[in-house]
Amino acid sequence: MRSAVNPFLQVDVTEGIQPERFVRIFSPLLVADTEALFRPGNVVLMGIQGTGKTALLNLLKPEVQIAYFQTEDGANPFPVPMDCRRFISGGINLIRSGAIDFGQRAIPSDTSKNLERIPSYFADFLNYWIVRDLIGSFRQISRFQQHERHIGAQLNAEPAALDRFALAFGSHDCWRGYLASATDIESLLQLMDRRIGAYRDFLNFNTDDIPEEVRTTKTGIGDPISVLAALMSELELVPNDFSFFVRIDQYEELSRLEDWSGSEGLLENYRAVIHKMIGARDPRVSYRIGTRRHAWDAAPRMFGTTNVIEELRNYRLIDIDDILRRREHRPSVFPTFAEDVFNRRLFDAGLLASHKRRGSLTAVFGGAIKPAELARIYCRIKTDHHMKFSELPSDLAGFLVELSTADPLSASLGYAWIRQRMKRSASALELTAIRALPWEQAASKWWKKERIAQATMQLAAENQQRMVWAGKADLMNLSGGNILVFVTLCQFVWSAWLRSLEKTDGVEMGKGLPKISDPYIQDEGIQQASSYWFRKLREDPTGDSRQRFIAQLARYLRDGMLRDKDMSYPGANGITLTKNDLAENLPVQEFLFSASAFGALYDRRHTPKSRSRGESTKWYLNPVLSPNFQLPVSHTKEPKYVRIDVVLRLISDAQVQLAKREKKNGVD
C-alpha cells in the first residue's frame, strides 16, 4: 500500500524542474497558438502570473529538447513542428543569473553626473551571459548523436572547428580586446566565466570595485550576440538558414529594479537595454521576452535614444491571457488545457495509466451541484422552515412560504419576479396565475438563468450560510483561464481531502482515481485557495493598496446584490465605466488598468445596450477571489453602471493614494 500523495503540491514547477519530469507533465496544447515562438522574429510573450510563459520558453532549452528527443517515439513527442526546429537557443533568467542585482549598489567611479553608465555595465553582463549560454547550448545539442534527425540539420562541433571559431570570435572588435588572448574554445569560455564572476563578486559585495579591464572593454548592447550568429554560419558550424533564439525570462523584475534604483538615486534604464537589443533587427538573432502584463509599456523606449520599438515592425506580441480567457462568441481552449494538465499530473503521480484519459476531472470532483440543491443546502430544510415575504399580499406571501418548503430556489426567484411586476401593476397579479410559476416557464428561461446565482447568494446570506463551491464547473470558472490558479485550487482541494481521511486508513494508490465527492471538503479547499490568492495580492509592487481596494470593491458589489431583492441587476458582481469618464480622471484609469495588469481585476471592452453611453470598459474581480468575498463568479448579465465618483470613493475608503488629478480643458 502506497501512502497518499498530493499530485499538485508543487505548483511552480517550471523554474527548477528536471527535464525528464517536464516532458511528462507539460501540456503542449498552447504550442499551436504560440508557434511564432519557434520561428524567426522577435516575440514578447506576455501574461499575468501563472499563465505558462516560462513553461513555453522552456521548450527552447537544449536540455528539454534532448529529453523529448530521447523519448520522441513514445507518448510525449516534442511538440514543436519539424520545420520550426532549426535553431539554437540560449538565454538568461534575470533573477537566477543575478542580473537584477545591478542597481543595488553604485559603481564607485559613477558620480551623479554619469549614472547612465550603470545600464551599460548591465548590457555588458547580458552580452557575456547570453553568449556563454548560446555556446553551451550549441555544444549540448551537437553532442546528442541523433540531433540531425530531430532538428533537421547537421551541426559541426568538432574540436578543431570550435577552436577556429574561438580564435575568430575572441579577436573580434566587439569584445574590445578582452577575449583576444583566447587560443581555443576552452580558454574563450574561461575568460567569459572570469568576466561574469567579476561582475557577480562586485554585485554581491565581495569586492569593492569592478576591475579596470572590465571598465575599459564594455561591449555594445547585443553586438557580440550578432557576431556569434554571423561567425557560426560563416565558419559552417551551423547551416546558413539556422536561427539563434535568445530567451529573456522574468523581464518584469526589471520594472521593480527600476523603481528601487530610482529611489536610491541610480538611473533606471534597464528595460530600455532589452528594447535596444530587440530594436537591432538582426535577421539571424531573435529575442523571446517573457513578461507579466504590468511590466510591458505601450511604447517601449530603446536605451540611449528617444526611439521606441514597435509591435509587428520590431516584435510580435503573444498575449497568453487573451488566448486562454473565454471571450464573447469565441470558445476558450482553457477547459481542454486544464484537463490535460490535470491528467498529466495524475499520470506522473501514478494515479492514471495514461494522460490521455477523458473525463478525469468529472470523475474526481464530480459535476456542478444543481442550483436547487445548493438552495436546499443553504436553507437546511426543516418541517417548520419558512421564508419571510411579509411585504407581499397575504395570498402571494402564503403561497411562496408553502413553495419554499419544497423548492426554496424557485420561491426566491418567484419573490423577485413578483416584486418586479408589482412595481409595474399590482392589480395584474393573481394567485391563480402565480400558482403556474411563470418564472419557471420557457418564456422566462433567460430571466431565470440570469438570476440563479444571485438567488442562491441571497439564500445563503439570509440563512447565515457560506456559499458552497464544488465540482468541475466551479473549478474551471474560478480559475479564470489561469493554469496556476487551477493547479492551486486542485492542490488545496486535494489537501483538504487528504486531511479528511483517517490516518489509519491510508489510501491505496494505483487502483483507480480517488473520488472527492463531498462538496464540503471541496469547498474547504477552494475557500483556502481563494484566501491564499487574496493574500498574494500584496506581493507585487504597491500590492497592499490594490488589496485594500479589492476588499472595498467586493464589499460594495456584495452589499448591492444582497439589497437588490427585485434582482433587477443580476450582473452587479462587476462594474462598468465609460471611456469618457475614465478620460476625465486619468489617475483612476491608470489605477484600474494597473490592477488588471497585476491580475487583481479582469477588464473587458464593453459595448453597452444604450448607445448614448458610448464605449466603456467593464471590470470584475479575479474569479478566484469570489469565494473569499462570497460573490457569484458567473457573468451572465451586464455589470453595474457606475460613475467615476463611486470608484473614487472606494479608492478613498481603501486609503489608496492616487497621483494628482490631471485637469482637462482647465477643469479639475
VEXLO-857871 format. One record per residue (C-alpha): z, x, y; residue in one letter. Coordinates in steps of 0.1 Angstrom, whole numbers. Example, Ala and Ser with C-alpha at 12.3 -4.5 7.8 and 13.67 -1.06 7.14 Angstrom:
# VEXLO-857871
REC      w      u      v  code
REC     78    123    -45     A
REC     71    137    -11     S
This chain:
# VEXLO-857871
REC      w      u      v  code
REC      0      0      0     M
REC    -11     14     33     R
REC     10     10     64     S
REC     -2    -13     91     A
REC    -22      3    120     V
REC    -35     -9    153     N
REC    -72      0    155     P
REC    -71     -4    193     F
REC    -41     17    201     L
REC    -63     45    215     Q
REC    -83     28    243     V
REC    -96     57    265     D
REC   -114     74    236     V
REC   -144     88    252     T
REC   -128    117    271     E
REC   -114    138    242     G
REC   -127    121    210     I
REC   -142    142    183     Q
REC   -180    138    180     P
REC   -178    126    143     E
REC   -155     97    153     R
REC   -175     89    184     F
REC   -205     83    162     V
REC   -185     58    141     R
REC   -171     38    170     I
REC   -198     40    198     F
REC   -218      8    202     S
REC   -254     16    211     P
REC   -262    -19    224     L
REC   -264     -8    260     L
REC   -288     21    254     V
REC   -319     -2    258     A
REC   -306    -13    292     D
REC   -299     22    304     T
REC   -329     40    289     E
REC   -335     57    323     A
REC   -306     80    315     L
REC   -327     97    288     F
REC   -359    100    308     R
REC   -367    124    337     P
REC   -354    114    371     G
REC   -320    113    388     N
REC   -297     85    378     V
REC   -265     71    392     V
REC   -245     53    365     L
REC   -221     30    384     M
REC   -194      6    373     G
REC   -157     -1    377     I
REC   -132     14    353     Q
REC   -138      7    317     G
REC   -175     -3    317     T
REC   -185     26    293     G
REC   -201     51    317     K
REC   -186     82    301     T
REC   -195     69    266     A
REC   -231     66    276     L
REC   -231    101    292     L
REC   -216    115    260     N
REC   -249    108    242     L
REC   -264    136    263     L
REC   -239    162    249     K
REC   -252    185    223     P
REC   -222    182    200     E
REC   -226    144    200     V
REC   -263    147    193     Q
REC   -257    170    164     I
REC   -231    147    150     A
REC   -256    119    150     Y
REC   -284    142    136     F
REC   -262    152    106     Q
REC   -259    115     96     T
REC   -292    101    111     E
REC   -304     88     78     D
REC   -271     68     74     G
REC   -256     38     91     A
REC   -255     53    126     N
REC   -288     67    138     P
REC   -290     85    171     F
REC   -296     55    194     P
REC   -319     74    219     V
REC   -356     68    212     P
REC   -376     97    198     M
REC   -398    101    228     D
REC   -367    105    250     C
REC   -351    134    231     R
REC   -369    163    247     R
REC   -341    175    269     F
REC   -312    199    272     I
REC   -281    186    289     S
REC   -252    204    305     G
REC   -226    192    329     G
REC   -192    191    344     I
REC   -162    167    342     N
REC   -148    172    377     L
REC   -112    166    365     I
REC   -112    187    333     R
REC   -131    216    349     S
REC   -106    219    378     G
REC   -133    213    404     A
REC   -112    187    422     I
REC    -87    215    429     D
REC   -109    226    458     F
REC    -94    213    490     G
REC    -59    217    475     Q
REC    -54    249    495     R
REC    -71    266    524     A
REC    -92    297    518     I
REC    -74    324    539     P
REC   -103    335    560     S
REC   -114    300    567     D
REC   -100    290    601     T
REC   -101    255    615     S
REC   -134    266    632     K
REC   -153    272    600     N
REC   -137    250    574     L
REC   -172    238    565     E
REC   -173    269    543     R
REC   -150    254    517     I
REC   -176    230    502     P
REC   -199    260    499     S
REC   -174    276    475     Y
REC   -172    242    457     F
REC   -210    242    454     A
REC   -209    278    440     D
REC   -183    268    414     F
REC   -205    239    404     L
REC   -236    261    400     N
REC   -218    286    378     Y
REC   -201    260    356     W
REC   -232    238    351     I
REC   -255    268    344     V
REC   -229    282    319     R
REC   -228    248    302     D
REC   -266    244    301     L
REC   -270    278    284     I
REC   -242    269    259     G
REC   -259    235    252     S
REC   -293    252    246     F
REC   -277    277    222     R
REC   -258    249    204     Q
REC   -288    227    199     I
REC   -311    256    189     S
REC   -287    268    162     R
REC   -289    234    145     F
REC   -315    242    119     Q
REC   -331    208    119     Q
REC   -333    204    157     H
REC   -371    204    158     E
REC   -373    173    135     R
REC   -347    154    155     H
REC   -358    163    191     I
REC   -395    167    185     G
REC   -396    203    199     A
REC   -391    238    188     Q
REC   -366    259    209     L
REC   -368    297    209     N
REC   -332    311    208     A
REC   -340    344    192     E
REC   -316    371    205     P
REC   -345    391    220     A
REC   -358    360    238     A
REC   -324    352    252     L
REC   -318    388    263     D
REC   -352    388    282     R
REC   -341    356    298     F
REC   -307    370    308     A
REC   -323    401    324     L
REC   -347    379    345     A
REC   -322    353    353     F
REC   -294    378    363     G
REC   -316    397    386     S
REC   -330    367    404     H
REC   -322    364    441     D
REC   -305    330    437     C
REC   -274    349    424     W
REC   -273    373    454     R
REC   -267    402    432     G
REC   -236    391    414     Y
REC   -252    390    379     L
REC   -275    419    385     A
REC   -256    441    361     S
REC   -262    418    331     A
REC   -281    436    303     T
REC   -282    408    277     D
REC   -272    372    273     I
REC   -236    380    263     E
REC   -229    402    294     S
REC   -245    375    316     L
REC   -221    349    302     L
REC   -191    372    306     Q
REC   -199    377    343     L
REC   -203    340    347     M
REC   -169    334    330     D
REC   -153    360    352     R
REC   -166    342    383     R
REC   -153    308    371     I
REC   -120    324    362     G
REC   -116    339    397     A
REC   -120    305    412     Y
REC    -95    289    389     R
REC    -70    316    394     D
REC    -72    311    431     F
REC    -71    273    429     L
REC    -41    274    406     N
REC    -22    298    430     F
REC    -23    327    405     N
REC    -40    349    432     T
REC    -37    350    470     D
REC    -74    351    478     D
REC   -109    348    465     I
REC   -124    382    456     P
REC   -147    397    481     E
REC   -175    400    456     E
REC   -174    362    453     V
REC   -172    356    490     R
REC   -204    376    497     T
REC   -225    362    469     T
REC   -222    324    471     K
REC   -252    306    457     T
REC   -272    278    472     G
REC   -265    242    461     I
REC   -284    236    429     G
REC   -306    267    432     D
REC   -296    285    401     P
REC   -300    254    380     I
REC   -336    250    391     S
REC   -342    287    385     V
REC   -328    284    350     L
REC   -351    255    342     A
REC   -382    273    355     A
REC   -374    306    337     L
REC   -367    290    303     M
REC   -401    273    305     S
REC   -419    304    318     E
REC   -404    326    291     L
REC   -412    300    264     E
REC   -376    293    254     L
REC   -385    256    258     V
REC   -418    237    259     P
REC   -433    232    294     N
REC   -426    194    293     D
REC   -389    199    284     F
REC   -363    184    308     S
REC   -329    196    319     F
REC   -303    169    325     F
REC   -271    177    344     V
REC   -241    154    338     R
REC   -215    150    366     I
REC   -187    127    355     D
REC   -157    115    374     Q
REC   -176    116    407     Y
REC   -151     91    422     E
REC   -124    118    421     E
REC   -143    135    450     L
REC   -136    105    472     S
REC    -99    109    466     R
REC   -101    146    472     L
REC   -119    140    505     E
REC    -91    116    516     D
REC    -64    141    507     W
REC    -80    172    520     S
REC    -90    154    552     G
REC    -54    145    558     S
REC    -44    182    553     E
REC    -70    194    579     G
REC    -96    206    554     L
REC   -132    194    556     L
REC   -142    165    533     E
REC   -178    171    523     N
REC   -176    173    485     Y
REC   -196    143    476     R
REC   -223    155    501     A
REC   -227    186    479     V
REC   -236    165    449     I
REC   -260    145    471     H
REC   -279    176    482     K
REC   -284    186    445     M
REC   -299    152    439     I
REC   -320    154    471     G
REC   -337    186    459     A
REC   -360    165    437     R
REC   -368    193    412     D
REC   -391    177    386     P
REC   -376    199    359     R
REC   -339    191    366     V
REC   -325    155    365     S
REC   -289    147    376     Y
REC   -268    120    359     R
REC   -239    109    381     I
REC   -211     87    365     G
REC   -191     70    392     T
REC   -169     40    399     R
REC   -183     15    423     R
REC   -159     22    452     H
REC   -169     58    455     A
REC   -207     54    459     W
REC   -218     50    496     D
REC   -247     28    506     A
REC   -262     58    525     A
REC   -251     90    507     P
REC   -255    119    531     R
REC   -266    153    520     M
REC   -244    184    528     F
REC   -254    202    559     G
REC   -277    176    573     T
REC   -278    140    585     T
REC   -304    131    559     N
REC   -294    107    531     V
REC   -307    103    496     I
REC   -325     71    489     E
REC   -324     48    460     E
REC   -357     48    440     L
REC   -370     77    461     R
REC   -343    102    451     N
REC   -324     84    423     Y
REC   -323     53    403     R
REC   -291     32    403     L
REC   -279     16    370     I
REC   -251     -9    376     D
REC   -232    -14    343     I
REC   -212    -42    358     D
REC   -243    -62    366     D
REC   -257    -56    331     I
REC   -225    -68    313     L
REC   -214    -97    335     R
REC   -228   -132    330     R
REC   -250   -144    358     R
REC   -264   -179    366     E
REC   -294   -186    345     H
REC   -290   -154    325     R
REC   -271   -149    293     P
REC   -247   -120    291     S
REC   -250    -92    265     V
REC   -213    -87    266     F
REC   -202   -110    237     P
REC   -226    -92    213     T
REC   -215    -58    227     F
REC   -178    -66    224     A
REC   -181    -79    188     E
REC   -199    -47    179     D
REC   -172    -26    194     V
REC   -146    -47    177     F
REC   -163    -43    143     N
REC   -167     -5    147     R
REC   -130     -1    155     R
REC   -121    -21    124     L
REC   -146     -2    102     F
REC   -131     31    115     D
REC    -96     19    106     A
REC   -108      9     70     G
REC   -105    -29     76     L
REC   -142    -36     73     L
REC   -167    -25     47     A
REC   -194    -24     73     S
REC   -196    -25    111     H
REC   -225    -49    108     K
REC   -204    -79     97     R
REC   -208   -110    118     R
REC   -181   -134    128     G
REC   -152   -110    125     S
REC   -137   -118    159     L
REC   -135   -155    150     T
REC   -122   -146    115     A
REC    -93   -126    131     V
REC    -85   -145    162     F
REC    -99   -180    154     G
REC   -119   -202    177     G
REC   -108   -217    210     A
REC    -78   -241    210     I
REC    -92   -276    219     K
REC    -80   -287    253     P
REC    -65   -319    239     A
REC    -44   -298    215     E
REC    -34   -275    244     L
REC    -22   -306    263     A
REC     -1   -317    234     R
REC     14   -282    232     I
REC     24   -283    268     Y
REC     38   -318    267     C
REC     56   -313    233     R
REC     50   -349    223     I
REC     82   -369    215     K
REC     88   -406    209     T
REC    104   -411    243     D
REC     79   -390    262     H
REC     62   -405    292     H
REC     43   -393    323     M
REC     51   -404    358     K
REC     23   -424    375     F
REC     47   -442    399     S
REC     24   -444    429     E
REC     -3   -463    409     L
REC     -2   -501    405     P
REC     22   -511    377     S
REC     -5   -522    353     D
REC    -25   -490    356     L
REC      6   -468    355     A
REC     18   -486    324     G
REC    -15   -481    306     F
REC    -15   -443    314     L
REC     20   -439    302     V
REC     10   -456    269     E
REC    -21   -434    267     L
REC     -2   -402    274     S
REC     19   -406    243     T
REC    -12   -401    222     A
REC    -35   -382    244     D
REC    -19   -366    275     P
REC    -51   -348    285     L
REC    -70   -380    287     S
REC    -41   -396    306     A
REC    -41   -367    331     S
REC    -78   -370    336     L
REC    -76   -407    340     G
REC    -49   -403    366     Y
REC    -72   -381    387     A
REC   -102   -404    381     W
REC    -82   -435    392     I
REC    -68   -417    423     R
REC   -103   -407    434     Q
REC   -116   -442    431     R
REC    -86   -458    447     M
REC    -94   -438    478     K
REC   -128   -455    479     R
REC   -119   -490    469     S
REC    -87   -500    452     A
REC    -99   -536    446     S
REC   -127   -523    423     A
REC   -102   -510    397     L
REC    -93   -535    370     E
REC    -72   -528    339     L
REC    -98   -542    316     T
REC   -123   -516    328     A
REC    -98   -488    328     I
REC    -89   -495    291     R
REC   -125   -484    283     A
REC   -116   -449    296     L
REC   -146   -445    319     P
REC   -137   -408    324     W
REC   -144   -402    287     E
REC   -178   -418    287     Q
REC   -211   -400    286     A
REC   -218   -408    323     A
REC   -187   -388    332     S
REC   -194   -359    309     K
REC   -197   -333    337     W
REC   -170   -347    358     W
REC   -146   -343    328     K
REC   -158   -309    318     K
REC   -153   -295    353     E
REC   -116   -308    354     R
REC   -103   -300    319     I
REC    -90   -265    329     A
REC    -72   -279    360     Q
REC    -58   -308    340     A
REC    -43   -286    313     T
REC    -29   -262    340     M
REC    -12   -291    358     Q
REC      2   -304    325     L
REC     17   -270    317     A
REC     33   -268    351     A
REC     46   -304    351     E
REC     63   -297    317     N
REC     76   -262    328     Q
REC     54   -246    301     Q
REC     34   -214    303     R
REC     -3   -217    298     M
REC    -13   -205    263     V
REC    -43   -182    258     W
REC    -56   -176    223     A
REC    -89   -174    203     G
REC   -122   -156    206     K
REC   -134   -176    236     A
REC   -103   -167    257     D
REC   -106   -130    248     L
REC   -142   -130    260     M
REC   -136   -149    292     N
REC   -106   -128    301     L
REC   -125    -96    295     S
REC   -148   -104    324     G
REC   -176    -82    310     G
REC   -154    -51    309     N
REC   -152    -34    275     I
REC   -120    -15    283     L
REC   -103    -48    293     V
REC   -115    -63    260     F
REC   -102    -34    239     V
REC    -69    -35    258     T
REC    -65    -72    251     L
REC    -71    -66    214     C
REC    -46    -37    215     Q
REC    -18    -59    229     F
REC    -25    -89    207     V
REC    -27    -67    176     W
REC      6    -50    186     S
REC     23    -84    191     A
REC     11    -94    156     W
REC     24    -62    141     L
REC     58    -69    157     R
REC     59   -104    142     S
REC     56    -90    107     L
REC     88    -85     88     E
REC     93    -48     84     K
REC    100    -51     47     T
REC     67    -69     40     D
REC     42    -43     50     G
REC      5    -50     52     V
REC    -20    -45     25     E
REC    -50    -28     42     M
REC    -83    -29     25     G
REC    -82    -65     11     K
REC   -100    -81     40     G
REC    -93    -88     76     L
REC    -59    -99     88     P
REC    -58   -133    104     K
REC    -38   -136    136     I
REC    -37   -173    136     S
REC     -5   -180    155     D
REC    -16   -188    191     P
REC     18   -179    205     Y
REC     15   -144    190     I
REC    -19   -140    206     Q
REC     -6   -154    239     D
REC     23   -129    239     E
REC     -2   -100    237     G
REC    -26   -115    262     I
REC      2   -121    288     Q
REC     14    -85    283     Q
REC    -22    -72    288     A
REC    -26    -92    319     S
REC      6    -79    334     S
REC     -5    -43    325     Y
REC    -38    -47    344     W
REC    -19    -62    374     F
REC      4    -31    374     R
REC    -27     -8    371     K
REC    -40    -21    405     L
REC    -15      3    421     R
REC    -31     34    405     E
REC    -61     35    428     D
REC    -61     47    464     P
REC    -43     21    486     T
REC    -38      1    454     G
REC     -4    -12    464     D
REC    -20    -31    493     S
REC    -46    -46    471     R
REC    -20    -56    445     Q
REC      1    -74    471     R
REC    -30    -92    484     F
REC    -40   -103    449     I
REC     -5   -117    444     A
REC     -7   -137    477     Q
REC    -42   -150    469     L
REC    -33   -160    434     A
REC     -3   -180    446     R
REC    -24   -197    473     Y
REC    -50   -207    447     L
REC    -25   -219    421     R
REC     -5   -239    446     D
REC    -37   -256    458     G
REC    -48   -265    423     M
REC    -14   -279    414     L
REC    -12   -300    446     R
REC    -47   -314    440     D
REC    -36   -344    419     K
REC    -70   -360    425     D
REC    -87   -329    410     M
REC   -112   -332    438     S
REC   -116   -294    439     Y
REC   -115   -281    403     P
REC   -133   -249    413     G
REC   -105   -238    436     A
REC    -95   -208    415     N
REC   -118   -188    438     G
REC   -127   -187    475     I
REC   -160   -185    493     T
REC   -167   -172    529     L
REC   -198   -174    549     T
REC   -218   -144    558     K
REC   -213   -152    595     N
REC   -175   -155    591     D
REC   -174   -121    575     L
REC   -196   -105    601     A
REC   -172   -117    628     E
REC   -144    -97    611     N
REC   -157    -66    596     L
REC   -123    -52    585     P
REC   -117    -83    563     V
REC   -152    -80    549     Q
REC   -146    -43    541     E
REC   -112    -51    525     F
REC   -126    -78    503     L
REC   -156    -58    491     F
REC   -133    -28    485     S
REC   -111    -50    463     A
REC   -142    -59    443     S
REC   -153    -22    441     A
REC   -119    -13    426     F
REC   -121    -42    402     G
REC    -93    -63    416     A
REC   -117    -91    426     L
REC   -151   -101    413     Y
REC   -177   -111    440     D
REC   -208   -131    437     R
REC   -235   -142    460     R
REC   -230   -179    467     H
REC   -256   -205    477     T
REC   -236   -235    490     P
REC   -249   -270    485     K
REC   -247   -275    522     S
REC   -274   -256    540     R
REC   -255   -256    572     S
REC   -230   -231    558     R
REC   -257   -205    553     G
REC   -255   -175    529     E
REC   -220   -170    515     S
REC   -200   -148    491     T
REC   -175   -161    466     K
REC   -146   -141    452     W
REC   -125   -146    421     Y
REC    -96   -127    406     L
REC   -105   -102    380     N
REC   -103   -126    349     P
REC    -77   -106    331     V
REC    -53   -113    359     L
REC    -54   -150    353     S
REC    -27   -153    327     P
REC     -3   -132    349     N
REC     -7   -158    376     F
REC    -12   -189    354     Q
REC    -47   -197    368     L
REC    -77   -211    349     P
REC   -103   -185    343     V
REC   -133   -207    339     S
REC   -157   -211    369     H
REC   -173   -245    364     T
REC   -174   -257    400     K
REC   -180   -243    434     E
REC   -150   -223    447     P
REC   -128   -233    476     K
REC   -144   -230    511     Y
REC   -121   -212    534     V
REC   -122   -199    570     R
REC   -116   -163    578     I
REC    -82   -172    593     D
REC    -69   -182    559     V
REC    -78   -148    545     V
REC    -63   -131    575     L
REC    -30   -150    569     R
REC    -30   -140    532     L
REC    -36   -104    542     I
REC     -8   -105    568     S
REC     16   -121    543     D
REC      8    -93    519     A
REC     17    -68    546     Q
REC    -17    -52    544     V
REC    -27    -31    575     Q
REC    -64    -35    583     L
REC    -84    -14    607     A
REC    -85    -27    643     K
REC   -107    -58    645     R
REC   -141    -50    659     E
REC   -155    -70    687     K
REC   -188    -88    686     K
REC   -205    -98    718     N
REC   -174    -89    737     G
REC   -152   -114    718     V
REC   -122   -102    698     D
